[in-house]
Amino acid sequence: MIITKELAQKWFTVFAEKVIQDKEQLSEYDRIIGDGDHGMNMARGAQQLLSSWQETPPVHLADVFKHAAMKWISGVGGASGPLYGTAFLEMAKAIGTNEELQHEELVNVIKAGFDGIKKRGKSDIGQKTMLDVWAPAIESLEEKQLTTEILETILTKVTALKATKGRASFLGERSINEVDPGAASSKLFFEALLEAGDLIGD
């Protein structure tokens, strides 16, 4: 999959549409193990991003990620805004002046996003956070084996974990078998990449 500005914009458009469509479910996940606003917050950022592209279309590939970063940082509350915003900003930095990404470059860009989340959230793999979706998704993408079925399996495995980071960690054992909202929205992010690739072509 070669990522151009057009494909990247489609990726984020599909992601935004998925978030808006699933906002109530995402907030329901968050109501159980968090503060109940993940879906609504994410949907606000998603809607702002879609609107901003109508007013100021991105000129360069990195602009797609910069626009998304700004909307998530400024428009999305809670922990998800800074975490996603940081991820998108680090991805934009990794892209630099490149106007297309070959497969290996795409993997490295997403790894930069992962590192941004890890640093900003002071979190790590195994704590039942969005990182637990990003890490195996990146690994599968690197091996050119990422599919929607694999993403479903990844989320199922994350759901089985006990939360040891963030608000959900206060629930202790009760967090086991509850869906982490950040993990759920991260699954949508990678699903959107696959769908955008199919829509525009490799």
Phi and psi in degrees as a GROMACS rama.xvg file:
@    title "Ramachandran Plot"
@    xaxis  label "Phi"
@    yaxis  label "Psi"
@TYPE xy
-99.7387  124.277  ILE-2
-93.671  115.54  ILE-3
-105.48  175.186  THR-4
-57.5041  -42.5436  LYS-5
-64.2707  -42.3076  GLU-6
-70.4534  -38.8073  LEU-7
-62.3345  -41.1243  ALA-8
-66.5844  -37.5291  GLN-9
-65.5231  -40.2289  LYS-10
-55.4775  -51.0063  TRP-11
-71.9944  -30.0352  PHE-12
-65.7581  -46.9734  THR-13
-62.9869  -41.642  VAL-14
-59.6678  -47.9493  PHE-15
-60.2803  -42.5807  ALA-16
-65.3105  -39.5418  GLU-17
-64.468  -42.4276  LYS-18
-62.8978  -45.255  VAL-19
-62.515  -42.4559  ILE-20
-65.2279  -37.2255  GLN-21
-101.142  14.0693  ASP-22
-58.1697  -38.1294  LYS-23
-69.5282  -40.0139  GLU-24
-66.3675  -41.6857  GLN-25
-62.145  -40.2302  LEU-26
-69.7986  -31.478  SER-27
-66.5198  -41.6441  GLU-28
-57.4474  -43.1684  TYR-29
-71.6939  -28.9736  ASP-30
-65.1953  -33.3036  ARG-31
-75.5121  -42.9666  ILE-32
-121.084  4.59159  ILE-33
-138.724  -137.536  GLY-34
-111.254  8.10178  ASP-35
84.3271  10.8162  GLY-36
-120.546  8.10437  ASP-37
-58.0645  -48.4811  HIS-38
-63.7763  -45.0921  GLY-39
-65.9126  -41.082  MET-40
-64.4098  -46.7006  ASN-41
-62.7935  -39.9997  MET-42
-65.6234  -33.7946  ALA-43
-64.0498  -45.6962  ARG-44
-63.458  -40.0962  GLY-45
-63.14  -43.7713  ALA-46
-66.7592  -39.3912  GLN-47
-64.0394  -37.317  GLN-48
-65.4923  -46.8566  LEU-49
-60.9709  -40.6003  LEU-50
-67.2862  -38.6356  SER-51
-66.0101  -33.3127  SER-52
-68.1361  -28.8409  TRP-53
-69.4528  -34.6705  GLN-54
-83.6961  -43.2395  GLU-55
-135.381  86.5199  THR-56
-62.1572  142.373  PRO-57
-64.756  139.996  PRO-58
-93.1016  -40.7492  VAL-59
-117.967  163.161  HIS-60
-55.9171  -47.173  LEU-61
-62.8402  -26.442  ALA-62
-61.4008  -33.6614  ASP-63
-57.6436  -45.6409  VAL-64
-74.9014  -35.7651  PHE-65
-64.4548  -44.2423  LYS-66
-58.3528  -46.7911  HIS-67
-62.4424  -42.0275  ALA-68
-59.0993  -46.6001  ALA-69
-63.0767  -41.6691  MET-70
-69.3802  -36.4413  LYS-71
-74.1748  -37.3937  TRP-72
-70.0938  -42.0598  ILE-73
-87.796  -28.8887  SER-74
-106.573  -14.765  GLY-75
-110.166  125.045  VAL-76
-85.0662  -168.654  GLY-77
65.6333  -157.931  GLY-78
-81.9803  -27.3452  ALA-79
-67.3636  -33.2254  SER-80
-60.5548  -56.9364  GLY-81
-62.2542  -36.0239  PRO-82
-70.1233  -50.8979  LEU-83
-65.9612  -41.5855  TYR-84
-59.4674  -42.9904  GLY-85
-64.2896  -42.4662  THR-86
-58.4776  -48.5482  ALA-87
-66.3065  -36.3907  PHE-88
-67.0013  -42.4075  LEU-89
-66.2186  -33.9245  GLU-90
-66.1401  -41.1393  MET-91
-61.9648  -42.4069  ALA-92
-62.1995  -40.1193  LYS-93
-67.8288  -30.4287  ALA-94
-71.0637  -41.2976  ILE-95
61.2475  -127.578  GLY-96
-96.2553  3.56365  THR-97
-63.045  140.189  ASN-98
-106.315  -1.45095  GLU-99
-155.397  153.722  GLU-100
-121.429  124.261  LEU-101
-74.0741  171.592  GLN-102
-54.3029  -50.4027  HIS-103
-63.73  -36.2724  GLU-104
-67.6684  -38.6509  GLU-105
-60.612  -45.6084  LEU-106
-58.5675  -43.7972  VAL-107
-65.0423  -36.3016  ASN-108
-65.3929  -43.4374  VAL-109
-68.3242  -35.0681  ILE-110
-60.9374  -36.7217  LYS-111
-63.049  -38.5665  ALA-112
-63.6601  -44.1063  GLY-113
-57.8297  -47.0316  PHE-114
-61.9483  -36.1069  ASP-115
-64.005  -43.1314  GLY-116
-62.9076  -45.0801  ILE-117
-59.9317  -44.393  LYS-118
-70.667  -46.2631  LYS-119
-66.2113  -39.6896  ARG-120
-87.893  -4.55933  GLY-121
48.3015  45.8555  LYS-122
-125.517  173.269  SER-123
-148.695  171.008  ASP-124
-62.2753  142.613  ILE-125
95.9874  -0.0102681  GLY-126
-99.0625  8.15238  GLN-127
63.917  60.4995  LYS-128
-130.981  -175.455  THR-129
-61.0523  -25.7321  MET-130
-58.6398  -30.4035  LEU-131
-74.8836  -10.0707  ASP-132
-95.1005  -44.9983  VAL-133
-59.1823  -45.4591  TRP-134
-60.6567  -55.1725  ALA-135
-70.1101  -28.2934  PRO-136
-65.6078  -42.555  ALA-137
-62.426  -42.8139  ILE-138
-61.9886  -44.3266  GLU-139
-66.5315  -38.401  SER-140
-64.4865  -41.4605  LEU-141
-59.4276  -35.8685  GLU-142
-87.8653  4.3705  GLU-143
58.9809  38.3942  LYS-144
-123.861  8.18653  GLN-145
-70.2532  127.417  LEU-146
-137.969  167.92  THR-147
-64.4186  -32.9411  THR-148
-65.8176  -41.1769  GLU-149
-64.0133  -39.6147  ILE-150
-63.8716  -37.2804  LEU-151
-61.9145  -43.7728  GLU-152
-63.8593  -41.1932  THR-153
-60.0059  -47.4278  ILE-154
-64.5471  -36.9957  LEU-155
-61.348  -41.9975  THR-156
-66.4095  -39.143  LYS-157
-65.305  -39.3306  VAL-158
-60.9143  -31.2387  THR-159
-76.6804  -11.4363  ALA-160
-76.2862  159.746  LEU-161
-95.0664  131.168  LYS-162
-71.8834  130.87  ALA-163
-126.025  12.5597  THR-164
-140.702  143.597  LYS-165
78.2191  -171.67  GLY-166
-59.3358  -35.9039  ARG-167
-62.7746  -24.3769  ALA-168
-64.4839  -23.0141  SER-169
-66.7371  -20.5588  PHE-170
-79.6915  -17.1494  LEU-171
58.525  -127.331  GLY-172
-61.3422  -26.4087  GLU-173
-68.7275  -14.2121  ARG-174
-78.2379  -15.925  SER-175
-65.2717  134.48  ILE-176
71.0556  14.1065  ASN-177
-105.667  141.628  GLU-178
-76.2839  127.381  VAL-179
-76.3916  125.434  ASP-180
-62.5172  -38.1804  PRO-181
-66.1053  -35.9244  GLY-182
-66.2854  -40.05  ALA-183
-64.885  -42.7703  ALA-184
-72.0209  -29.8607  SER-185
-66.5067  -36.9637  SER-186
-58.683  -41.6808  LYS-187
-62.343  -36.1076  LEU-188
-62.7454  -43.9893  PHE-189
-76.9067  -32.9465  PHE-190
-60.7888  -40.1601  GLU-191
-63.3772  -36.744  ALA-192
-61.1327  -46.2907  LEU-193
-63.3588  -43.5596  LEU-194
-66.9824  -39.6297  GLU-195
-64.0773  -40.2086  ALA-196
-61.7181  -40.7246  GLY-197
-68.1754  -37.8311  ASP-198
-70.1892  -39.8202  LEU-199
-96.1062  -27.094  ILE-200
97.6777  157.732  GLY-201
